[in-house]
Amino acid sequence: MKVEQIYTGCLAQGAYYIESNGEVAIVDPLREIKPYLEKAAKDGAKIKYVLETHFHADFVSGHVDLAKATGAQIVFGPNAKPTFAAHIAKDGEELPLGDVTIKVLHTPGHTMESTTFLLKDEEGKDHAIFSGDTLFIGDVGRPDLAVKSDLTEEQLAQHLYDSLRTKIMTLPDDVIVYPAHGAGSACGKNMSKETTDLLGNQKKTNYALRADMTKEEFVKEVTEGLLPPPGYFPLNVKMNQEGYTNIEDVLQQGQQALSPEAFEAAANETGALILDTRKPEEFARGFIPNAINIGIDGNFAPWIGALVPDILQPILFVADEGREEEVVTRLARVGYDHAIGYLKGGFAAWEEAGKEVDRIESIAAEEFARRYAQNKNLKVVDVRKPGEYQAEHVETALNTPLDYLNEHLAELPKEEEMFLHCAGGYRSMIAASILKARGFDNVVNIEGGFKAIAETNVPKTAYVCPSTLK
């Protein structure tokens, strides 16, 4: 028996490869299926099952394409209603895989179809659980993503409490926990950076698994402090439930190389979003007017989902040469299938063609400190999350988290100079590019973010200043 976690950092997502005696099960695969096919071929094994813990909201699974390519059976737990062929397993059903067995544990709460898969080894001993978004390391799944008119998040949280205590906490302490996500995912609140643990340790350290916790206490703690989910989540659920365009077709369409003239014409004709995926510092020095910078070397896909509201919008992109396929792939992971081409030769080709170029002023923290000392009325906008801001922030800074920037543009001073920062510079350049595209011409990015500002003598405080978020 072999179990391999295939972790994708930019999505904080874990897929799993389970092999026994020539048969393979893949749990919660990403959309690009080649790695799974290659692993099975290397092992001389056949993919028998594609196990889905639930209809994912934060990424598009590869279940449909993987089943088509291999003949594998897609398996969901009870209550799942996909529009494609799949086996809807019963609670307690056992799936044979080589010399091992996978038992279906229906664990509703995160969603009503949420299911945990229990792997039993060759001796029939409980070995590991693939817990999806039911149980994370240090946390549990948020219960507000599947809320319907007849089912509140409090009611879902009650289901989750029962699932954890009757299906998971009753398992042996030496069972390994393999969750679908780690720190950075929007599917929970306080996930650990660790991506696996023993169940016994989670019983001791995970706040939601306290033995003396009442259902009322659980509901209160699990639902407390939940931020609104990203707008693309329901669309990803729909794709995972109803199917989607083949990934190879998406890749082919997105990798159309366009000259500067063709790129400009396509932008004018289609109204496409221009997405610049270069490093923030390179973007600041020069970019296509109205382009939005979301760097490929950061949490690219989640920020696309959070900030690009129209999942069907055509996208033209600028990338470092050789990374075009990576951009299209990572867009497709979160359902953005409508990339229509990229700038051949990168931004250098745009400049060489004599096309119009825009820039963003970007200054070092020391320069910001000098200007702040001269004028303490500078408009400082902190785009970090509320928790980061509350821990410590520039004394006069206004907190407008990047996640909700689009909703709060009217509250920002359009005619005044604004100094933007995040923790390290990635998010603030995204914010600066959005503001520039919306007609805010006086934005200044602070390089190195609050980490760099903290090393200066700019006055800072840890109490909560008035926020733009009510």
C-alpha positions as CSV (number, residue, x, y, z in Angstrom):
1,M,0.0,0.0,0.0
2,K,1.2,3.5,-0.9
3,V,-0.3,6.8,0.1
4,E,1.0,10.0,-1.4
5,Q,-0.2,13.5,-0.6
6,I,0.0,15.9,-3.6
7,Y,0.0,19.3,-2.1
8,T,-0.5,22.5,-4.1
9,G,0.7,25.5,-2.1
10,C,-0.9,28.3,-4.0
11,L,-4.4,26.7,-3.4
12,A,-3.4,25.3,0.0
13,Q,-5.0,22.1,-1.4
14,G,-4.2,18.4,-0.8
15,A,-5.0,15.7,-3.3
16,Y,-4.2,12.1,-2.6
17,Y,-2.9,9.0,-4.5
18,I,-3.6,5.7,-2.9
19,E,-2.2,2.5,-4.5
20,S,-2.5,-1.1,-3.6
21,N,-1.7,-4.2,-5.6
22,G,-2.0,-2.5,-9.0
23,E,-5.2,-0.5,-8.2
24,V,-5.3,3.3,-7.5
25,A,-7.8,5.7,-5.9
26,I,-7.4,9.4,-6.4
27,V,-8.9,11.7,-3.7
28,D,-10.0,15.3,-4.6
29,P,-7.8,15.6,-7.7
30,L,-6.8,19.0,-9.2
31,R,-8.1,19.8,-12.7
32,E,-4.9,18.9,-14.6
33,I,-4.8,15.2,-14.6
34,K,-1.5,14.3,-16.2
35,P,0.4,13.9,-12.8
36,Y,-2.0,11.2,-11.7
37,L,-1.9,9.4,-15.0
38,E,1.9,9.5,-14.9
39,K,2.1,8.2,-11.4
40,A,-0.2,5.3,-12.1
41,A,1.7,4.4,-15.3
42,K,5.0,4.5,-13.4
43,D,3.5,2.1,-10.8
44,G,2.0,-0.1,-13.6
45,A,-1.4,0.4,-11.9
46,K,-4.9,1.3,-13.0
47,I,-6.9,4.1,-11.5
48,K,-10.1,2.5,-10.2
49,Y,-11.8,5.3,-8.2
50,V,-11.9,9.1,-8.2
51,L,-13.1,9.9,-4.6
52,E,-14.7,13.3,-4.1
53,T,-15.2,14.3,-0.5
54,H,-17.8,17.0,-1.5
55,F,-18.5,19.5,-4.2
56,H,-15.5,21.8,-3.8
57,A,-16.1,25.5,-3.8
58,D,-12.5,26.8,-4.0
59,F,-11.2,24.9,-7.0
60,V,-12.4,22.8,-10.0
61,S,-11.7,19.2,-9.4
62,G,-10.3,16.9,-12.1
63,H,-12.8,14.1,-11.5
64,V,-14.7,14.4,-14.8
65,D,-11.7,14.4,-17.1
66,L,-9.9,11.8,-15.0
67,A,-12.8,9.4,-15.2
68,K,-13.1,9.9,-19.0
69,A,-9.4,9.3,-19.4
70,T,-9.2,6.1,-17.3
71,G,-12.7,4.6,-17.0
72,A,-12.4,5.1,-13.2
73,Q,-15.6,5.4,-11.2
74,I,-16.3,8.7,-9.6
75,V,-17.6,8.3,-6.1
76,F,-19.5,10.8,-3.9
77,G,-21.1,10.3,-0.6
78,P,-24.8,10.4,0.3
79,N,-26.9,13.5,-0.7
80,A,-24.6,14.3,-3.7
81,K,-26.5,14.9,-6.9
82,P,-24.1,15.3,-9.8
83,T,-25.4,15.6,-13.4
84,F,-22.8,13.2,-14.7
85,A,-22.4,9.5,-14.1
86,A,-21.1,8.7,-10.6
87,H,-21.5,6.2,-7.8
88,I,-23.4,7.7,-4.9
89,A,-22.1,5.6,-2.0
90,K,-24.1,4.7,1.1
91,D,-22.8,5.5,4.6
92,G,-20.7,2.6,5.8
93,E,-20.2,1.2,2.3
94,E,-16.8,-0.4,1.7
95,L,-14.9,0.0,-1.6
96,P,-12.2,-2.7,-2.4
97,L,-8.9,-1.4,-3.7
98,G,-6.2,-4.0,-4.3
99,D,-5.5,-5.5,-0.9
100,V,-7.0,-2.6,1.1
101,T,-10.5,-1.3,1.7
102,I,-11.9,2.3,1.7
103,K,-14.9,2.8,4.0
104,V,-17.4,5.6,3.3
105,L,-18.2,7.8,6.3
106,H,-20.9,10.3,5.7
107,T,-19.9,13.4,7.6
108,P,-22.3,16.3,6.7
109,G,-21.8,19.8,8.1
110,H,-19.4,21.6,5.8
111,T,-21.8,20.6,3.1
112,M,-24.6,18.0,3.3
113,E,-22.9,15.6,1.0
114,S,-19.5,15.9,2.8
115,T,-17.9,12.5,3.2
116,T,-14.8,11.2,4.9
117,F,-13.0,8.2,3.4
118,L,-11.5,5.8,5.9
119,L,-8.6,3.7,4.6
120,K,-8.2,0.2,6.1
121,D,-4.9,-1.5,5.6
122,E,-4.3,-5.1,4.4
123,E,-5.0,-6.4,7.9
124,G,-8.3,-4.5,8.1
125,K,-6.9,-2.0,10.6
126,D,-8.0,1.7,10.4
127,H,-5.0,3.5,8.9
128,A,-6.0,7.0,7.7
129,I,-8.9,9.3,7.0
130,F,-9.2,11.5,3.9
131,S,-11.4,14.1,5.6
132,G,-11.9,16.7,2.9
133,D,-13.2,19.9,4.5
134,T,-14.8,18.2,7.5
135,L,-11.6,18.1,9.6
136,F,-8.5,20.2,9.0
137,I,-5.3,20.3,11.0
138,G,-6.2,22.7,13.8
139,D,-9.6,23.5,12.5
140,V,-12.8,22.3,10.9
141,G,-14.7,23.3,7.7
142,R,-16.7,26.4,7.7
143,P,-20.5,25.6,7.8
144,D,-21.7,28.6,5.7
145,L,-20.8,27.5,2.1
146,A,-23.9,25.3,1.5
147,V,-26.5,27.4,3.3
148,K,-29.9,27.2,1.7
149,S,-33.2,28.9,2.6
150,D,-34.2,25.9,4.7
151,L,-30.8,25.3,6.3
152,T,-28.9,27.9,8.3
153,E,-25.2,27.9,9.0
154,E,-26.0,27.2,12.6
155,Q,-27.9,24.1,11.6
156,L,-25.0,23.0,9.4
157,A,-22.7,23.5,12.3
158,Q,-24.9,21.2,14.4
159,H,-24.5,18.5,11.7
160,L,-20.8,19.0,11.7
161,Y,-20.6,18.7,15.5
162,D,-22.5,15.3,15.3
163,S,-20.3,14.1,12.4
164,L,-17.1,14.8,14.2
165,R,-18.2,13.1,17.4
166,T,-19.9,10.1,16.0
167,K,-17.9,9.3,12.9
168,I,-14.3,10.7,13.4
169,M,-13.5,11.1,17.1
170,T,-14.5,7.5,17.7
171,L,-11.7,6.3,15.5
172,P,-8.3,5.2,17.0
173,D,-5.8,7.9,17.9
174,D,-3.1,6.5,15.6
175,V,-5.3,7.1,12.5
176,I,-3.6,9.6,10.2
177,V,-5.6,12.7,9.2
178,Y,-5.2,13.8,5.5
179,P,-7.3,16.9,5.0
180,A,-8.2,18.7,1.7
181,H,-6.6,22.0,2.8
182,G,-4.0,23.7,4.9
183,A,-3.2,27.3,6.1
184,G,-4.2,29.9,3.5
185,S,-7.4,28.3,2.3
186,A,-10.7,30.2,2.7
187,C,-12.5,27.0,3.6
188,G,-11.7,27.4,7.3
189,K,-10.5,30.0,9.8
190,N,-7.5,28.8,11.7
191,M,-5.8,26.0,9.8
192,S,-2.3,24.9,10.7
193,K,0.6,25.1,8.3
194,E,1.0,21.3,8.9
195,T,-0.8,19.3,6.2
196,T,-1.2,16.0,8.1
197,D,-1.3,14.8,11.7
198,L,-2.4,11.9,13.9
199,L,-6.0,12.0,15.0
200,G,-5.1,11.6,18.6
201,N,-3.0,14.8,18.5
202,Q,-5.9,16.6,16.9
203,K,-8.2,15.5,19.7
204,K,-5.8,17.2,22.1
205,T,-5.0,20.4,20.1
206,N,-7.9,21.1,17.8
207,Y,-10.3,23.6,19.5
208,A,-13.3,22.0,17.7
209,L,-12.6,18.5,19.0
210,R,-12.6,19.3,22.8
211,A,-14.1,16.4,24.6
212,D,-16.1,18.6,27.0
213,M,-17.4,20.9,24.3
214,T,-21.2,21.3,24.1
215,K,-23.0,21.5,20.8
216,E,-24.0,25.1,21.6
217,E,-20.3,26.0,22.3
218,F,-19.2,24.4,19.1
219,V,-21.8,26.2,16.9
220,K,-20.8,29.6,18.5
221,E,-17.0,29.0,18.0
222,V,-17.2,27.6,14.5
223,T,-19.5,30.3,13.1
224,E,-17.8,33.2,14.9
225,G,-15.7,35.5,12.8
226,L,-16.5,34.0,9.4
227,L,-15.7,36.5,6.6
228,P,-17.9,36.4,3.4
229,P,-16.6,33.7,1.1
230,P,-15.1,34.7,-2.3
231,G,-17.6,35.3,-5.0
232,Y,-16.4,32.6,-7.3
233,F,-17.2,29.8,-4.8
234,P,-20.7,29.1,-6.0
235,L,-19.6,29.0,-9.6
236,N,-16.9,26.4,-8.8
237,V,-19.5,24.3,-7.0
238,K,-21.7,24.4,-10.1
239,M,-18.8,23.3,-12.3
240,N,-17.9,20.4,-10.0
241,Q,-21.5,19.3,-9.9
242,E,-22.3,19.7,-13.6
243,G,-19.0,19.3,-15.4
244,Y,-16.8,21.6,-17.4
245,T,-14.8,22.1,-20.6
246,N,-11.9,19.6,-21.1
247,I,-8.7,21.1,-19.6
248,E,-6.7,20.5,-22.9
249,D,-9.2,22.6,-24.8
250,V,-8.9,25.4,-22.2
251,L,-5.1,25.2,-22.4
252,Q,-5.1,25.4,-26.2
253,Q,-7.4,28.4,-26.3
254,G,-5.5,30.3,-23.6
255,Q,-2.0,29.8,-25.2
256,Q,-2.7,31.9,-28.3
257,A,0.5,34.0,-28.9
258,L,-0.5,37.6,-29.9
259,S,1.6,40.4,-31.2
260,P,1.3,43.7,-29.5
261,E,-1.0,44.9,-32.3
262,A,-3.2,41.8,-32.1
263,F,-3.2,41.9,-28.3
264,E,-4.4,45.5,-28.4
265,A,-7.0,44.8,-31.0
266,A,-8.3,41.8,-29.0
267,A,-8.6,43.9,-25.9
268,N,-10.6,46.5,-27.7
269,E,-12.9,44.1,-29.5
270,T,-13.7,41.8,-26.6
271,G,-13.4,44.0,-23.6
272,A,-11.1,41.4,-22.0
273,L,-9.5,41.9,-18.7
274,I,-5.8,42.5,-19.1
275,L,-4.0,40.5,-16.4
276,D,-0.3,41.0,-15.8
277,T,1.3,38.1,-13.9
278,R,4.8,39.5,-13.5
279,K,6.5,40.3,-10.2
280,P,5.1,43.4,-8.4
281,E,8.3,45.4,-8.7
282,E,8.5,44.7,-12.5
283,F,4.9,45.7,-13.0
284,A,5.4,49.0,-11.1
285,R,8.2,50.0,-13.5
286,G,5.9,49.8,-16.5
287,F,2.6,48.1,-17.6
288,I,-0.2,48.2,-20.2
289,P,-2.7,50.8,-19.1
290,N,-5.6,49.4,-17.1
291,A,-3.9,46.1,-16.6
292,I,-4.3,44.3,-13.2
293,N,-1.3,42.8,-11.5
294,I,-1.7,39.5,-9.8
295,G,1.7,37.9,-9.7
296,I,2.0,34.2,-10.6
297,D,4.5,33.7,-7.8
298,G,2.0,34.4,-5.1
299,N,-1.4,33.1,-4.2
300,F,-2.5,33.7,-7.7
301,A,-5.6,31.5,-8.2
302,P,-7.3,32.5,-5.0
303,W,-6.8,36.2,-5.6
304,I,-8.1,35.8,-9.2
305,G,-11.3,34.3,-7.7
306,A,-11.6,36.9,-5.0
307,L,-11.1,39.9,-7.3
308,V,-12.4,39.0,-10.7
309,P,-16.1,38.8,-10.2
310,D,-17.0,37.6,-13.7
311,I,-15.8,34.1,-14.2
312,L,-16.9,34.2,-17.8
313,Q,-15.0,37.4,-18.7
314,P,-12.3,37.0,-21.5
315,I,-8.8,37.3,-20.2
316,L,-5.7,38.5,-22.0
317,F,-2.5,38.1,-20.1
318,V,1.1,39.2,-19.8
319,A,3.6,36.6,-18.5
320,D,7.3,35.9,-18.2
321,E,8.3,33.9,-21.3
322,G,7.9,30.2,-20.7
323,R,5.2,30.5,-18.1
324,E,2.2,30.9,-20.3
325,E,0.8,27.4,-19.8
326,E,1.3,27.7,-16.1
327,V,-0.9,30.9,-16.1
328,V,-3.7,29.3,-18.1
329,T,-3.6,26.1,-15.9
330,R,-3.8,28.1,-12.7
331,L,-6.6,30.2,-14.0
332,A,-8.5,27.0,-15.0
333,R,-8.0,25.5,-11.5
334,V,-10.5,28.0,-10.2
335,G,-12.8,27.9,-13.2
336,Y,-11.5,30.9,-15.2
337,D,-11.6,29.1,-18.5
338,H,-11.8,32.1,-20.8
339,A,-8.2,33.2,-21.3
340,I,-8.0,34.0,-25.0
341,G,-4.3,34.7,-25.5
342,Y,-1.1,36.2,-24.2
343,L,1.3,38.9,-25.3
344,K,4.0,37.3,-27.4
345,G,7.5,38.4,-26.2
346,G,6.1,39.7,-22.9
347,F,6.0,43.3,-21.8
348,A,9.3,44.0,-23.6
349,A,7.6,43.5,-26.9
350,W,4.9,46.0,-25.9
351,E,7.5,48.6,-25.1
352,E,9.5,47.9,-28.3
353,A,6.3,48.4,-30.3
354,G,6.1,51.9,-28.9
355,K,2.7,51.3,-27.2
356,E,1.4,53.4,-24.3
357,V,2.8,52.5,-20.9
358,D,1.6,53.3,-17.4
359,R,3.6,53.2,-14.1
360,I,3.0,53.1,-10.4
361,E,5.2,55.0,-8.0
362,S,6.8,52.6,-5.5
363,I,8.9,53.8,-2.6
364,A,11.0,52.2,0.1
365,A,9.7,52.2,3.6
366,E,12.5,54.6,4.6
367,E,11.2,57.1,2.1
368,F,7.7,56.6,3.3
369,A,8.9,57.3,6.9
370,R,10.6,60.5,5.7
371,R,7.4,61.8,4.0
372,Y,5.3,60.7,7.0
373,A,7.5,62.7,9.4
374,Q,6.9,65.8,7.2
375,N,3.1,65.3,7.0
376,K,1.3,63.0,9.4
377,N,-1.9,63.6,7.5
378,L,-0.8,61.3,4.7
379,K,-3.6,59.0,3.5
380,V,-2.3,55.5,4.4
381,V,-4.4,52.5,3.3
382,D,-3.5,49.1,4.8
383,V,-4.9,46.3,2.6
384,R,-4.1,43.4,4.9
385,K,-6.8,41.3,6.6
386,P,-8.5,42.7,9.7
387,G,-6.6,40.4,12.0
388,E,-3.2,41.5,10.7
389,Y,-4.3,45.1,10.9
390,Q,-5.5,44.8,14.5
391,A,-2.3,43.1,15.6
392,E,-0.3,46.2,14.7
393,H,-0.6,49.0,12.1
394,V,0.5,52.5,11.1
395,E,-1.2,54.8,13.6
396,T,-3.3,56.7,11.0
397,A,-3.8,53.9,8.5
398,L,-7.3,53.0,7.2
399,N,-7.9,49.3,6.8
400,T,-9.4,48.3,3.5
401,P,-8.7,44.5,3.0
402,L,-7.8,43.6,-0.5
403,D,-10.5,40.9,-0.6
404,Y,-13.2,43.7,-0.4
405,L,-11.4,46.5,-2.2
406,N,-13.9,46.5,-5.1
407,E,-16.8,47.0,-2.7
408,H,-15.2,50.0,-0.9
409,L,-13.8,52.1,-3.8
410,A,-16.2,54.9,-3.1
411,E,-14.8,55.4,0.4
412,L,-11.3,56.0,-0.8
413,P,-10.0,59.5,-1.7
414,K,-9.7,59.6,-5.5
415,E,-8.0,63.0,-5.8
416,E,-5.6,62.7,-2.9
417,E,-2.3,60.9,-2.8
418,M,-2.7,57.4,-1.2
419,F,0.1,55.3,0.3
420,L,-0.7,51.6,0.0
421,H,0.8,48.7,1.9
422,C,0.2,45.1,2.8
423,A,2.5,42.7,4.7
424,G,5.2,42.3,2.1
425,G,4.2,44.1,-1.1
426,Y,2.3,41.4,-3.1
427,R,-1.2,42.5,-2.2
428,S,-0.6,46.2,-2.2
429,M,0.5,46.1,-5.8
430,I,-2.6,44.2,-6.7
431,A,-4.6,47.0,-4.9
432,A,-2.6,49.7,-6.6
433,S,-3.2,48.3,-10.1
434,I,-7.0,48.0,-9.4
435,L,-7.1,51.5,-8.2
436,K,-5.1,52.8,-11.2
437,A,-7.5,51.0,-13.6
438,R,-10.4,52.7,-11.8
439,G,-9.0,56.2,-12.2
440,F,-7.1,56.6,-9.0
441,D,-4.0,58.3,-10.4
442,N,-2.2,59.2,-7.1
443,V,-1.4,55.8,-5.6
444,V,2.0,55.1,-4.1
445,N,3.0,51.6,-3.2
446,I,5.2,51.0,-0.1
447,E,7.8,48.4,-1.0
448,G,8.3,45.6,1.6
449,G,4.9,46.3,3.2
450,F,4.4,46.5,6.9
451,K,7.3,44.2,7.6
452,A,9.6,47.0,6.2
453,I,7.6,49.8,7.8
454,A,7.9,48.1,11.2
455,E,11.7,48.8,11.0
456,T,11.2,52.5,10.7
457,N,10.1,55.1,13.2
458,V,6.7,55.6,11.7
459,P,4.2,55.6,14.7
460,K,2.4,52.3,15.1
461,T,-0.4,51.0,17.3
462,A,-2.1,47.7,18.1
463,Y,-5.6,48.9,18.9
464,V,-8.3,49.0,16.3
465,C,-8.7,52.2,14.4
466,P,-12.0,52.9,12.5
467,S,-12.2,50.6,9.5
468,T,-13.9,50.9,6.1
469,L,-15.6,47.6,6.9
470,K,-18.7,47.9,8.9
